[in-house]
Amino acid sequence: MHVVVTGALVENGAVLLVHRRPTKRAYPDVWDLPGGQVEAGESELQALARELHEELGVHIVAESAARLGVVHDGSGEDAVHVGVWQIGDWVGSPTNRAPDEHDDIAWVGISELGDLPLVHGVLAAMVRSLPSFECAGRHQDVTDCAQDGRENKPDCRVCAATDSSSR
């Protein structure tokens, strides 16, 4: 299973998205929230801070971060656990510091998210209804244990290891 974290930087009714290069092996040629793999020994928030600095050159204010939920996609070795976070405050102006991963970044109006090819369609619903959301994807299992009382996905090692105090 791949453990990934993404962050929604929202400003003036728009969210910052990155466009994944068409040559990427996983999820090519789609828009996504910035983020990346959680490394061994890192919390989701630590990984998010590292990834947003590497990809965008910004420093997030950890106290402003709120975990929106989790997207589970795929199965077996290709399974992905994506922790989705809202970032309320950051320092610096986002720029594309990872041109080998993203060929574009853009502030997109939250109302326009449904018009774009997104890596996970449920992301639009999550961002549209900040700070909370309720939806169910057709091809993904959406879990938001902290906000709507649903149980963790039982076969997900990350959900099993995550206690409610870290959300």
Residue pairs with C-beta under 8 A, 6 or more apart in sequence:
1 77
1 79
1 80
1 81
1 156
1 157
1 158
2 37
2 78
2 79
2 80
2 81
3 37
3 38
3 81
3 83
3 158
4 35
4 36
4 37
4 38
4 80
4 81
4 82
4 83
5 35
5 36
5 38
5 44
5 45
5 47
5 48
5 51
5 82
5 83
5 84
5 85
6 32
6 33
6 34
6 35
6 48
6 82
6 83
6 84
6 85
6 123
7 33
7 34
7 35
7 48
7 51
7 52
7 60
7 65
7 84
7 85
7 86
7 87
8 15
8 16
8 33
8 68
8 84
8 85
8 86
8 87
8 126
8 127
8 130
9 15
9 16
9 34
9 52
9 56
9 58
9 87
9 90
9 94
10 16
10 86
10 87
10 88
10 110
10 127
10 130
11 107
13 109
13 110
13 111
14 107
14 108
14 109
14 110
15 33
15 107
15 108
15 110
15 113
15 127
16 33
16 34
16 56
16 94
16 105
16 106
16 107
16 108
17 31
17 32
17 33
17 34
17 105
17 106
17 107
17 108
17 116
18 31
18 32
18 33
18 34
18 55
18 96
18 98
18 101
18 102
18 104
18 105
19 29
19 30
19 31
19 32
19 102
19 103
19 104
19 105
19 106
20 27
20 28
20 29
20 30
20 31
20 32
20 101
20 102
20 103
20 119
21 28
21 29
21 100
21 101
21 102
21 103
22 28
22 29
22 103
24 101
27 119
29 117
30 117
30 118
30 119
31 108
31 116
31 117
31 118
31 119
32 118
32 119
32 120
32 123
33 84
33 123
33 127
34 51
34 52
34 55
34 56
34 94
34 102
34 105
35 47
35 48
35 51
35 52
35 55
35 82
36 47
36 51
36 54
36 55
37 47
37 51
38 44
38 47
38 83
39 47
39 50
42 50
43 166
44 67
44 83
44 85
44 166
45 62
45 65
45 85
48 60
48 65
48 83
48 85
48 87
49 59
49 60
49 62
52 58
52 59
52 60
52 87
52 90
53 59
54 97
54 98
55 96
55 97
55 98
55 101
55 102
56 92
56 94
56 95
56 96
56 97
56 105
57 92
57 93
57 94
57 95
57 97
58 90
58 91
58 92
58 93
58 94
59 90
59 91
59 92
60 87
60 89
60 90
61 87
61 88
61 89
61 90
61 91
63 89
64 87
64 88
64 89
64 90
65 85
65 86
65 87
65 88
66 85
66 86
66 88
66 131
67 83
67 84
67 85
67 146
67 166
67 167
68 84
68 85
68 86
68 126
68 130
68 131
68 132
68 133
68 144
68 147
69 84
69 126
69 133
69 142
69 143
69 144
69 146
69 147
70 81
70 82
70 83
70 84
70 142
70 143
70 144
70 145
70 153
70 156
70 158
70 159
71 80
71 81
71 82
71 84
71 120
71 122
71 123
71 137
71 140
71 141
71 142
72 79
72 80
72 81
72 82
72 140
72 141
72 142
72 143
72 153
72 156
73 79
73 80
73 82
73 120
73 139
73 140
74 80
81 156
81 158
81 159
82 120
83 158
84 123
84 126
86 130
86 131
94 105
95 105
96 102
96 104
96 105
108 116
110 127
110 128
111 128
113 123
113 124
113 127
113 128
114 124
116 124
118 124
120 137
120 140
121 137
121 140
122 135
122 137
122 140
122 142
125 133
125 135
126 133
126 135
132 144
132 147
132 148
133 144
133 147
134 144
134 148
135 142
136 142
141 153
143 150
143 151
143 152
143 153
143 156
143 159
144 150
145 151
145 152
145 159
145 164
145 167
146 164
146 167
152 159
152 160
152 162
153 159
154 160
